[in-house]
């Protein structure tokens, strides 16, 4: 499970944090992915530790969801922050399979280029 730690006493989700207080922000992360909110995701990545490769209830990672949505900008952001392009969803499909099947050639080409890193 991914956690986010705020140690500076700032407010996180309406609660004031104290030293070494840890909050679970995985659901916030997944909701931002579903909305395609790259600004919110940038903020999340800068402030909290997130398991970027976590599977949602439908067996998809954030990268799988972004490929289904055809959101190249979000795919690039997720890969930049460590999304595993080789993970398969619960149906055995990789992000590349999803992008190709959905007709998202730009995403498929990007994933091919970045799967060799």
PyMOL commands that set and color helices and strands:
alter all, ss='L'
color gray80, all
select helices_A, chain A and resi 26-35+38-47+62-69+72-80+95-101+105-114
alter helices_A, ss='H'
color red, helices_A
select strands_A, chain A and resi 4-6+11-12+15-16+21-23
alter strands_A, ss='S'
color yellow, strands_A
deselect
rebuild
show_as cartoon
